Amino acid sequence: MPPIIVYFLGASRSIRIAWLLEELGLEYEVRGAEREGNKAPQWMKDEVGGLGKFPVLKDGEVLVTESGCIAEYLCDKYDSAHRLLPAIGDPERYRILQWVHAAEATFMLHSLAILYTRWNQPDGDVKATEKNLAMNVEKDLAFFQSELSKTPGKFLFGDDLCVADAMMEFSLDFILTRELGVKAQEWPEVEQYVRGCQETGTWAKARERTGYKL
Ligand SMILES: N[C@@H](CCC(=O)N[C@@H](CS)C(=O)NCC(=O)O)C(=O)O
């Protein structure tokens, strides 16, 4: 089998997939580059086709897009012990998948609205718009913190990492680092959670392999 290829765009959600590949102990090739003027280089888009957004995973003949879908694919195919994601039908699976989806469809959706406002409305009343949009991000982070406080360990479901953490770490780090709707209050528990994720050996290895920096 040819090695798994991860198409990795610098400073992006692609880190989720490199981290998961490290967690699963899989061999993989990193193919990618930094952005050129906020966009992925054309050669990357040409190689994978489709929408031209990254990460993209190539596993032999199988091409998978959308980081959440790639995460689920990798678990279903390579996590036969169900360490990162429980089996189909197990109620715990859906408690975990809730976060896999929320990472994109809630946390990134709400925070990107603020970033896009900054980028696209330079002459408008960005501050007032940001303040309104920040309410969603604040609710998201408050919910995350309250769920986190229910766990006895440092990750979302205890001391063992799962696929929810591999998805949520980037969303939260992105929100905190780009200061998207977080200025009204401090989020020490969220910061500590992100640090805990980044202190895992597999995250560090993924960063080293890919040159990732947010
Ligand atoms: N929902 C998608 C989002 C993918 C996405 O928007 N990727 C951005 C970077 S984080 C991208 O590839 N941008 C490059 C471009 O627009 O040229 C996922 O989770 O994979």
The ligand as an SDF file (V2000), in Angstrom:
LIG
                    3D

 20 19  0  0  0  0  0  0  0  0999 V2000
  -14.7980   22.4010    7.3080 N   0  0  0  0  0  0  0  0  0  0  0  0
  -13.5370   22.1780    6.6510 C   0  0  0  0  0  0  0  0  0  0  0  0
  -12.8210   23.5130    6.5150 C   0  0  0  0  0  0  0  0  0  0  0  0
  -11.6290   23.4460    5.6130 C   0  0  0  0  0  0  0  0  0  0  0  0
  -11.0490   24.8240    5.3810 C   0  0  0  0  0  0  0  0  0  0  0  0
  -11.7540   25.8270    5.2690 O   0  0  0  0  0  0  0  0  0  0  0  0
   -9.7210   24.8830    5.2720 N   0  0  0  0  0  0  0  0  0  0  0  0
   -9.0480   26.1510    5.0520 C   0  0  0  0  0  0  0  0  0  0  0  0
   -7.9050   26.3070    6.0210 C   0  0  0  0  0  0  0  0  0  0  0  0
   -8.2480   25.9990    7.6900 S   0  0  0  0  0  0  0  0  0  0  0  0
   -8.4270   26.1610    3.6670 C   0  0  0  0  0  0  0  0  0  0  0  0
   -8.0520   25.1290    3.1520 O   0  0  0  0  0  0  0  0  0  0  0  0
   -8.2480   27.3270    3.0640 N   0  0  0  0  0  0  0  0  0  0  0  0
   -7.4980   27.4650    1.8370 C   0  0  0  0  0  0  0  0  0  0  0  0
   -8.1550   28.2610    0.7730 C   0  0  0  0  0  0  0  0  0  0  0  0
   -9.2770   28.7470    0.9750 O   0  0  0  0  0  0  0  0  0  0  0  0
   -7.5160   28.4180   -0.2740 O   0  0  0  0  0  0  0  0  0  0  0  0
  -12.7050   21.1550    7.4350 C   0  0  0  0  0  0  0  0  0  0  0  0
  -12.9780   20.9630    8.6290 O   0  0  0  0  0  0  0  0  0  0  0  0
  -11.8090   20.5100    6.8680 O   0  0  0  0  0  0  0  0  0  0  0  0
  1  2  1  0
  2  3  1  0
  2 18  1  0
  3  4  1  0
  4  5  1  0
  5  6  2  0
  5  7  1  0
  7  8  1  0
  8  9  1  0
  8 11  1  0
  9 10  1  0
 11 12  2  0
 11 13  1  0
 13 14  1  0
 14 15  1  0
 15 16  2  0
 15 17  1  0
 18 19  2  0
 18 20  1  0
M  END
$$$$
